[in-house]
């Protein structure tokens, strides 16, 4: 499969998006056993989770760049803190900033 076909497939998917869902790092680590709290496992879980949604729903994940530690709160599960720098479309791999010119909202409803 050539990169031209890949780019065309990505563009076709993005034009069909009508709404979005964000699979956040916070939610992932809140419901996932602590031995699976890694960037690699998070990314894989997000890809698997995206298969539960119809193709017109953009599924995003936090672009986790570094796991920074743990935060404990009485009565709540431990939170694994992380640095992020925007979002990634789980299906296409396209990166988005939190706001501005490269916002994911521009690819919804085209």
N, C-alpha and C positions, 0 to 999 in steps of 0.2 A: 504494500500500500504506500503510495507516494505522499509526500508532505502536502502536495496540492489537493489531493483527495481528502486528507485529514482536515485541512483548513476549510474546505468546502463543507465537509460534514459538520464541523464545529459551527460554521456560520448558519447552516440549516437548522441545527438544534437551537441555537440562540434566538433565531427569528421566531421560533414557536413557543418561547417562554411567555407565560401569562401571569405568573406569580412566583414567589420564592419561599424557600424554607432554609433556615440556618441551623446546622448541626454544630452547636458550640462546643468548645473545649470544656467549658464549665459543666455542661450537661453530660458530656461523655464521661468525665472523671467522676461525676457525682453518682452515676449508675453502673460504673464498670469497676471490677475488682482492681485493687491497687497494683497488682503485678503486671497489669496490661496498660499502665499509664506511661506510654511512650508515644513519641510523635509517629513512629512507624505504625503502631497498633491503631492509633487514633485515625490516621489517614485511611488505613484499610477498612476500619469499621465504618467510616463515613461513606466509602465506596459501596460497601455492602448495604448500608442504610438507604442510599440513593435508589437502589433497585426496588424499594417499596413504594416509590412515588412515580406518578405518571410523567411522561416525557415533557409535558408543558410546564412542569414545576422545576424551577432552577433550584438545585440543591447545593448549598454553600457550606463550607467548613471554615473555621478560623485557620489562618495561615500561621500555625505555631512555629516560631523560630527557635525558642529555647524554653525548657522547663526550668522554672526558677525556685521551686521549693514547695513546701506544704503549709497549709493554713488549717488549724483545728478550731472548731467551734463546738461548744457543748450542745449535744442533742442533734448535731448534723454530721454527715460523713466528712472525712478529711478532704480538703480541697487542694488540688495540685495546681499551683499558680504557674502561669506561663506568659511569656512575651509573645505577642502576635503583631503582625503588620498588615492587616486587611483580611480579605477572604479569598477563597479559591473555589471555582465552580468544580464540583466533584466529578461531573461527567466529562468536561472538556479540559480541565486543568488551567483554565484562564484565571489569572490573578486580578483581583480588584482591590483598590484602596478603600479606606473607610468613607471617604467623601471625595468630591471634586470630579475632575475630568474622567477618571476611570471608575466611576461608580457602577455597580451591577444593575442599578435601576435603568440605565441606558439600554441594556440588552433585554429588558422585559417589555413585551408588547410591541415589538418592532413589526 
